[in-house]
Amino acid sequence: LRARDFENTGHGPLYRRLQTALKAIIDDGLLKVDDALPSERDLATELGISRVTVRNAVRALVDDGVLVQRHGAGTFVAPRVEQALSRLTSFTEDMTTRGMNPGAVWLEKSVGYATPEEAMALNLSPGTEVARFRRLRTANDKPMALEFAVVPKQFIPVPEEVDKSLYDALAKYGKKPERALQRLRAELFDYETARALGVPEGSAALYIERRSFLANGTPVEFTRSHYRGDSYDFIAEMQVDA
Ligand code: 16G
């Protein structure tokens, strides 16, 4: 990285341009997960810019979850979350097993009549009541995904009660899903979703749709999520046919 690579490109304060340049270096794989960033002083000297500028750029990348600061050790490229595709788990469970703190920013909790699309996905008659839950999901306060879950109202009699985990709330009524079908596809973040997640508009997103079912096959959940492409790996185990 050289000063001329970012000083005269883009808009906004210099630290923002440095932030973008550092992010590009990570996205291009030149700095990999767990690689250390040079010290603030070395970066400032090498680039011929002030330490404050370097500090602001690094802090912004830490806030975005791109870098992590480890006490006394320095600043590193943050690990990606690796998620197995074969086990049916909740976001809360996934983050807790990783020793991360799951959080949510609630955007919507409401009850309404199923749209035609929701009715089809949940195998409901038109006009059936559904509960809708729209949340920004965070891990250690880093935004990871924007999630929109729709559940037949009869399975969540009091939607306001859903606080942390939707699956825990369903479990309380004996309606925890036992099986799920999931569709994954690549998308680009639109303006609004990107803003909510704090990533650039047009950056890579992983769109995931999950329909989950009770043991008897009744659909319980139709959830559409956008995961950050820069933070998530989905891993599946495969075997040849027997
Ligand atoms: C996961 C599921 C989502 C489910 C949620 C429940 C994917 C792509 N999505 O985020 O369908 O509603 O877990 O999590 O895995 P909770 O119990 O923590 O609310």
Residues whose N, C-alpha, C, O or C-beta is under 5 A from the ligand:
A	BS01	16G	T89 S90 F91 T92 A149 K164 S165 L166 Y167 D168 I208 R210 T223 S225
